[in-house]
Amino acid sequence: MKEKIICLSFILLVFLFGIIINTVNNTDTERYIKVTMKGAVRHSGVYFCKYGSSFAKIIETAGGITERGYLPEGLDYNMPITNDITINIPAKYYSIKKNTEGR
């Protein structure tokens, strides 16, 4: 009977020690997400950002949008990014009318 109590006490001690280590490790690490920036940004590439970083922060990390970059007016720049994502910033397109009068 004494051996069973010692064995159960040891198992309980190991179990509690594992819980303590797991708790300490989970609070010290931060989760990162992979964001691939493409298109009209100054420095396109792959960035690792903190989980929940805002759309604006990720664009800032990529050096900002170029002069030809275009973002829609209704876009929420404070939207948190929570998954690995590829963001493609489109470029503005200009249309030039050819003057055909007088021919």
Rosetta blueprint (number, residue, H / E / L):
1 M L
2 K H
3 E H
4 K H
5 I H
6 I H
7 C H
8 L H
9 S H
10 F H
11 I H
12 L H
13 L H
14 V H
15 F H
16 L H
17 F H
18 G H
19 I H
20 I H
21 I H
22 N H
23 T H
24 V H
25 N H
26 N H
27 T H
28 D H
29 T L
30 E L
31 R L
32 Y E
33 I E
34 K E
35 V E
36 T E
37 M E
38 K E
39 G E
40 A L
41 V E
42 R L
43 H L
44 S L
45 G E
46 V E
47 Y E
48 F E
49 C E
50 K E
51 Y L
52 G L
53 S L
54 S E
55 F H
56 A H
57 K H
58 I H
59 I H
60 E H
61 T H
62 A L
63 G L
64 G L
65 I E
66 T L
67 E L
68 R L
69 G E
70 Y L
71 L L
72 P L
73 E L
74 G L
75 L L
76 D L
77 Y L
78 N L
79 M L
80 P E
81 I L
82 T L
83 N L
84 D L
85 I E
86 T E
87 I E
88 N E
89 I E
90 P L
91 A E
92 K L
93 Y L
94 Y L
95 S L
96 I L
97 K L
98 K L
99 N L
100 T L
101 E L
102 G L
103 R L
